[in-house]
């Protein structure tokens, strides 16, 4: 499974979730779903915006985690 690591990046950069929310110009509901990995799709324009705001390559926004299916 692939997930966004936006919250970790915010912590590394000493920024708050609210700070990012104000810069993204999204509804809070959509913003929160996106950064807490509760959505199954993300617009390319939002990925580009996240990358620019957080000053990191798009690839750094993601991590692959293993899910154990039993």
Backbone torsions as a table, in degrees:
resi	resn	phi	psi	omega
1	UNK	NA	142.7	177.1
2	UNK	-105.0	138.3	178.3
3	UNK	-138.0	154.7	174.8
4	UNK	-78.3	143.5	177.2
5	UNK	-114.9	37.5	-177.1
6	UNK	-61.3	-43.2	-178.6
7	UNK	-61.8	-38.3	177.8
8	UNK	-66.1	-41.2	179.4
9	UNK	-65.0	-42.5	177.2
10	UNK	-58.1	-43.9	179.5
11	UNK	-63.6	-43.6	178.4
12	UNK	-60.1	-34.2	-176.9
13	UNK	-95.3	5.3	-179.9
14	UNK	57.3	42.3	174.9
15	UNK	-114.8	158.9	178.3
16	UNK	-100.8	162.4	175.3
17	UNK	-61.6	-38.6	179.1
18	UNK	-62.8	-42.4	177.9
19	UNK	-56.1	-47.2	180.0
20	UNK	-66.5	-42.5	179.1
21	UNK	-55.3	-44.7	-178.8
22	UNK	-64.1	-27.2	-178.4
23	UNK	-86.4	-21.5	-172.4
24	UNK	-83.5	-24.4	-179.9
25	UNK	58.8	44.7	175.6
26	UNK	-118.9	163.7	171.3
27	UNK	-65.7	151.2	-178.2
28	UNK	-62.8	-37.0	-179.8
29	UNK	-60.6	-48.3	179.2
30	UNK	-66.7	-42.3	178.5
31	UNK	-59.3	-48.8	-177.1
32	UNK	-64.2	-41.9	177.0
33	UNK	-59.6	-41.3	-177.5
34	UNK	-65.4	-51.2	-173.1
35	UNK	-78.9	-14.0	176.2
36	UNK	-101.4	13.7	175.9
37	UNK	58.2	41.8	178.2
38	UNK	-109.0	21.1	178.5
39	UNK	-128.9	156.3	-179.2
40	UNK	-102.1	-2.7	178.0
41	UNK	-149.1	151.0	178.9
42	UNK	-137.3	135.2	179.0
43	UNK	-69.1	143.3	177.6
44	UNK	-58.1	-37.5	-179.4
45	UNK	-64.4	-32.6	177.3
46	UNK	-73.0	-36.3	175.3
47	UNK	-63.5	-43.1	179.0
48	UNK	-63.0	-42.4	178.5
49	UNK	-63.6	-45.1	176.9
50	UNK	-58.0	-45.5	-179.8
51	UNK	-59.9	-43.5	-179.9
52	UNK	-68.7	-45.2	-178.3
53	UNK	-64.6	-41.7	-176.7
54	UNK	-88.5	-0.8	178.2
55	UNK	52.2	51.8	178.4
56	UNK	-142.8	155.0	175.8
57	UNK	-62.9	149.6	-178.8
58	UNK	-55.5	-38.6	-179.6
59	UNK	-60.0	-28.6	179.4
60	UNK	-71.7	-15.4	-179.9
61	UNK	-75.3	-14.9	-173.1
62	UNK	-115.5	155.0	167.9
63	UNK	-144.2	149.3	177.8
64	UNK	-101.4	127.6	178.1
65	UNK	-119.5	148.2	178.6
66	UNK	-89.5	132.9	174.2
67	UNK	-108.0	129.0	178.4
68	UNK	-90.2	117.9	177.8
69	UNK	-100.3	123.0	-177.9
70	UNK	-112.9	NA	NA
